[in-house]
Amino acid sequence: MIRMLLVGYCYSIRSERRLCQEVEINLAYRWFCRLGLEDAVPDHSTFSVNRHGWFRDSDVLRSVFETVVHRCIAVGLVSGEGFAVDASVIEADASRFVRVKGTEIDWTDEQQAQRPVREYLEALDGGHSAINPRHKPKALSLTNPSAAWTTRGRNKVMFGYSLNYLIDMENAVIIDVQATPTRISREVEATETMIDRTSRTFDLKPRRIAGDVAYGTGKMLGWLREQQIEPHIPVWDKARRDDGTFSRGDFSLDQDSNVYVCPNGKTLKTTGKVHDGKTLLYRSSKHDCDPCPLKINCCPRAPSRKIPRDINEAARDHARSLKGSEAYNQSARDRKKIERLFGEAKGILAMTRLRLRGLSGARDEFLLTATVQNLKRLIKHASRSPPRPMMA
């Protein structure tokens, strides 16, 4: 049945009923699925039974995916030097026209008996909200509550899941895949999960990683610095002001004294208290600001100036220092390979809308899609003709 699913995802046969009909009459499909001419093809209903049973209990789909990655490593398709990470939005199996506002829902017994709802409620009870524990969603699907309400997909608004890929940039082999609701915070968290899992499973740890600005948060860059991974990632920076007043870049940091120095030579000090778990605030003295001739350009509407500094600002500064280097520019070019993988998944493998519901359903579909994409690269490598021997 797993081989049949691979055939279906390879040839965009999304209906399991139609897949069984195709395998019934196609000799090549039968050969790949190890079915003889007289062997019975599994009934389409058995896929659902096994998917909710031993497929997920044994995590067999991830095992198949990792086996293919091991094969790619064995034949030299993976260098392990540079990785790239990105996410693409896939529409969930949930109508965007049928939704409720907020999360306070009185679920009926009939609704709670549905697997996607049960998974969502179990995650909430365990303190692991599928969407985002810090911000309540604007809308919720009653049939697929783990899907996030988003404006990032192919429709103006829809429910969606994010297909997160971690690839080796040498030959665009997918090293890991993760399903998350479409939230940038969840996508960034998935990066840490995928890198940790790759290290445990394949003993691979990249020297550098490429990504877009969504991954350039202080927390992410600080974690990459701890892992000794070079971040070829633009820094997410909103410190520059556009109202004509001084930005943080106009203030210089005296690291020895741990103070900021303003353009007029006055100091801004911090108490050392961390706000929101990530920010230090440096404040000037009102007595320094009141007579200052530059106050109109610094803090015209406040009695004194304050400068926020991320606790991971050193990691952010390191990421900024890498921008423009030859290695950084090469990673920026190679990172586009991950976009082509998303284009292949959507345009060729028809991964534009999920058929299965819930986060576990999205994970199953994404694992099968990534497995097929890696198999295509493995087959292409195996089909290359060996070089001809030189004539004596």
C-alpha positions in Angstrom: 0.0 0.0 0.0 2.9 2.4 0.7 4.3 1.7 -2.8 0.9 2.3 -4.2 0.8 5.7 -2.4 4.2 6.6 -3.8 2.9 5.8 -7.3 -0.2 8.0 -6.7 1.9 11.0 -5.5 4.4 10.6 -8.2 1.8 10.7 -11.0 -0.6 13.1 -9.2 -3.3 10.4 -8.7 -4.7 11.9 -5.5 -7.9 9.7 -5.4 -7.2 6.4 -3.7 -10.2 4.9 -5.5 -8.7 5.9 -8.8 -5.3 4.7 -7.7 -6.6 1.2 -7.1 -8.1 1.2 -10.6 -4.9 2.3 -12.2 -2.8 -0.3 -10.4 -5.3 -2.9 -11.4 -4.6 -2.4 -15.1 -1.1 -1.0 -15.3 1.6 -3.7 -15.4 4.4 -1.2 -14.5 2.5 -0.1 -11.4 1.9 -3.8 -10.4 5.6 -4.6 -10.8 6.6 -1.6 -8.6 4.0 -2.5 -6.0 5.2 -6.2 -6.1 1.9 -7.5 -7.2 1.6 -10.4 -9.6 -0.8 -10.6 -12.5 -3.3 -12.6 -10.4 -2.7 -10.8 -7.1 -5.6 -8.8 -5.7 -5.2 -5.0 -5.4 -6.0 -3.6 -2.0 -9.4 -2.0 -1.7 -9.4 1.8 -1.4 -11.1 1.7 2.0 -8.1 -0.1 3.5 -5.9 3.0 3.0 -8.0 5.0 5.5 -8.1 2.2 8.0 -4.3 1.7 7.9 -3.5 5.4 7.8 -5.3 6.0 11.1 -3.8 2.8 12.4 -0.4 1.3 12.0 0.8 3.9 9.4 0.8 6.5 12.1 1.4 4.3 15.1 4.7 3.1 13.6 5.5 6.4 11.8 6.2 4.3 8.8 5.9 7.2 6.3 8.8 9.1 8.0 10.8 5.8 8.1 10.3 5.5 4.3 11.3 9.2 3.8 14.5 8.8 5.9 15.4 5.6 4.1 15.4 7.4 0.8 17.5 10.3 2.3 20.0 7.7 3.5 20.2 6.3 -0.1 20.8 9.9 -1.4 23.6 10.3 1.2 25.1 7.0 0.2 25.4 7.8 -3.5 26.9 11.3 -2.8 23.9 13.5 -3.5 24.2 15.2 -0.1 27.3 17.3 0.8 26.1 18.3 4.3 27.9 21.7 4.0 25.1 24.1 3.2 21.3 23.8 3.9 18.4 26.1 3.0 15.1 26.4 4.8 11.8 27.8 3.6 8.0 27.2 3.8 5.2 27.3 1.3 1.5 27.5 2.1 -0.8 24.6 1.0 -4.6 25.0 1.2 -6.2 22.8 3.9 -9.3 20.7 3.3 -11.5 23.3 4.9 -14.0 25.7 3.3 -13.0 29.3 3.7 -16.7 30.2 3.5 -17.6 28.2 6.6 -15.7 29.4 9.7 -16.3 30.8 13.2 -14.6 33.7 14.8 -12.3 33.2 17.8 -11.5 30.0 19.6 -14.3 29.8 22.2 -16.4 27.0 20.7 -18.8 24.7 22.5 -17.9 21.5 20.7 -20.6 18.9 20.4 -20.0 15.2 21.1 -20.4 14.5 17.4 -17.7 17.0 16.5 -15.3 15.8 19.2 -15.6 12.3 17.8 -14.0 13.5 14.6 -10.2 12.8 14.5 -9.1 16.4 13.4 -11.1 18.0 16.2 -9.9 15.4 18.7 -6.3 16.0 17.8 -6.8 19.8 18.1 -8.4 19.5 21.6 -5.8 17.1 22.9 -3.1 19.6 21.8 -4.9 22.4 23.7 -5.3 20.3 26.8 -1.6 19.5 26.7 -0.7 23.2 26.4 0.6 22.8 22.8 -1.8 24.9 20.7 -1.4 23.8 17.1 -1.8 27.4 15.8 -0.3 29.9 18.2 -0.7 29.9 22.0 0.1 33.7 22.2 -2.4 35.0 19.7 -5.9 33.8 19.2 -6.8 33.1 15.5 -9.3 35.4 13.7 -11.2 32.4 12.4 -11.4 28.7 13.0 -12.6 25.8 10.9 -15.0 23.4 12.6 -13.9 20.5 10.5 -10.1 21.2 10.4 -9.4 23.4 13.5 -5.6 23.0 13.4 -5.4 24.8 10.0 -4.5 28.5 10.3 -6.6 31.3 8.8 -4.2 33.0 6.4 -3.9 35.5 3.6 -0.6 34.1 2.3 -2.0 31.3 0.0 -3.2 31.3 -3.5 -6.6 32.7 -2.4 -7.0 36.0 -0.7 -8.0 34.3 2.5 -8.1 30.6 3.3 -7.2 27.9 5.9 -3.8 26.5 5.3 -0.8 24.4 6.5 2.8 25.3 5.8 5.0 22.8 4.0 8.5 23.3 5.6 11.5 22.0 3.8 15.1 21.7 4.9 17.3 21.0 1.8 20.9 20.3 1.0 21.8 23.0 -1.5 24.2 20.8 -3.4 21.6 18.8 -5.3 18.3 20.1 -3.8 17.8 16.9 -1.8 15.1 17.3 0.9 16.8 16.5 4.2 13.7 17.0 6.4 10.1 18.0 6.1 7.7 19.4 8.7 4.0 20.3 8.7 2.9 23.3 10.6 -0.1 25.6 10.6 0.6 28.7 8.5 2.2 30.9 11.1 5.6 32.5 10.6 6.5 31.8 14.3 5.6 28.1 13.8 7.7 27.9 10.6 10.8 29.4 12.4 10.3 26.9 15.3 10.1 24.1 12.7 13.7 25.0 11.6 15.2 24.1 14.9 13.2 20.9 15.0 14.3 19.8 11.5 18.0 20.7 12.2 18.0 18.8 15.5 16.3 15.8 13.9 18.7 15.8 10.9 21.7 15.8 13.3 20.2 12.8 15.3 19.1 10.8 12.3 21.8 11.4 9.7 24.6 12.8 11.7 24.6 15.8 9.5 25.2 19.4 10.7 25.6 22.2 8.1 28.3 24.8 8.3 25.9 27.4 6.9 22.2 27.8 6.4 20.3 30.1 4.0 16.8 31.5 4.4 14.7 34.6 3.8 14.2 37.5 6.2 11.4 35.7 8.1 14.1 33.5 9.7 16.3 36.5 10.6 14.8 36.9 14.1 17.0 37.4 17.1 16.0 34.2 18.7 16.7 32.2 15.5 20.0 33.8 14.9 21.0 33.3 18.5 20.2 29.6 18.4 22.2 29.2 15.1 25.1 30.9 16.8 24.9 28.4 19.7 24.9 25.6 17.1 27.9 27.2 15.3 26.0 27.4 12.1 26.7 30.5 9.9 23.4 32.3 9.1 23.3 33.4 5.5 20.0 35.1 6.4 18.9 38.8 6.2 18.3 40.2 9.6 14.7 41.0 10.6 15.2 44.7 11.6 12.5 47.3 12.3 14.7 49.7 14.2 15.0 52.3 11.5 12.6 55.2 11.8 11.0 56.9 8.8 9.7 60.0 10.6 12.9 62.0 10.5 14.0 61.3 14.0 17.2 59.4 15.1 17.2 55.7 14.6 19.1 53.2 16.8 21.9 53.2 14.2 22.6 56.8 15.1 23.5 55.8 18.6 26.8 54.0 19.3 27.2 51.1 21.8 30.0 51.2 24.3 30.3 47.5 25.0 32.9 48.0 27.8 30.6 50.2 29.8 27.4 48.6 28.4 25.8 52.0 27.5 24.6 53.6 24.3 26.0 57.1 23.5 23.6 59.5 21.8 24.7 61.9 19.0 25.1 64.7 21.6 27.5 62.5 23.7 25.1 61.6 26.5 24.7 58.0 27.8 21.7 55.7 27.9 21.8 53.0 30.6 19.9 49.8 31.2 18.8 48.2 34.4 19.4 44.7 32.9 15.8 43.7 33.1 14.7 41.7 30.1 11.3 42.7 28.7 9.0 40.3 26.9 11.7 37.7 27.3 13.9 39.1 24.6 14.6 42.9 24.9 16.8 45.1 27.0 15.8 48.8 27.3 18.5 51.6 27.4 17.1 54.9 28.7 18.5 58.4 28.8 18.1 60.9 31.7 15.4 63.5 31.5 17.8 66.0 32.8 20.1 65.4 29.8 17.3 65.4 27.3 15.4 68.6 28.4 18.2 71.1 27.5 19.5 69.1 24.5 19.4 71.0 21.2 18.9 67.7 19.3 15.8 66.7 21.3 13.5 67.7 18.4 15.3 65.2 16.2 15.5 62.5 18.9 12.4 62.3 21.1 10.1 65.3 20.4 7.0 63.6 22.0 8.7 61.9 24.9 10.5 63.3 28.0 13.5 61.1 27.3 14.8 58.6 24.7 14.9 54.8 25.1 16.7 52.3 22.8 15.6 48.6 22.7 18.3 46.0 22.2 17.6 42.4 21.5 19.4 40.0 23.9 20.7 38.3 20.8 21.9 41.5 19.2 25.4 40.1 19.0 24.2 37.2 16.8 22.2 39.8 14.7 25.4 41.8 14.3 27.3 38.7 13.2 24.6 37.9 10.6 24.8 41.5 9.3 28.6 41.2 8.9 28.2 38.2 6.6 26.0 39.9 4.2 27.7 40.7 0.9 30.4 38.1 1.2 31.1 35.7 -1.6 29.8 32.7 0.4 26.6 34.7 1.4 25.9 35.6 -2.2 26.4 32.0 -3.3 24.0 30.8 -0.7 21.5 33.4 -1.8 21.6 32.0 -5.4 21.5 28.4 -4.2 18.6 29.0 -2.0 16.4 29.5 -5.0 16.5 25.7 -5.5 14.0 25.3 -2.6 11.5 27.5 -4.5 11.8 25.2 -7.5 11.0 22.2 -5.2 7.8 24.0 -4.1 7.0 24.8 -7.7 7.4 21.1 -8.6 5.3 20.0 -5.6 2.4 22.3 -6.6 2.7 22.4 -10.4 3.7 18.8 -11.2 2.7 16.7 -8.2 -0.6 18.7 -7.7 0.1 19.5 -4.1 -2.1 22.6 -4.1 -4.8 21.5 -1.7 -4.6 18.8 1.0 -7.0 15.8 0.9 -6.4 14.7 4.5 -7.5 16.8 7.6 -5.6 17.7 10.7 -2.0 18.3 11.4 -1.3 14.5 11.2 -3.0 14.4 7.8 -0.8 17.3 6.5 2.3 15.6 7.8 1.5 12.3 6.0 0.9 14.1 2.7 4.0 16.2 3.0 6.2 13.2 3.8 4.9 11.3 0.8 5.4 14.4 -1.5 9.0 14.9 -0.2 9.8 11.2 -0.6 8.7 11.2 -4.2 10.7 14.4 -5.0 13.8 12.7 -3.5 13.2 9.5 -5.4 13.1 11.4 -8.6 16.6 12.9 -7.9 17.9 9.5 -6.8 16.6 7.9 -10.0 18.0 10.7 -12.2 21.4 10.1 -10.5 21.2 6.4 -11.0 20.3 6.7 -14.7 23.3 8.8 -15.6 25.6 7.0 -18.0 29.1 6.2 -16.5 31.9 8.2 -18.2 33.6 6.4 -21.1 37.2 5.2 -20.6 39.9 7.3 -22.2 41.5 5.8 -25.3 45.0 4.6 -24.9 
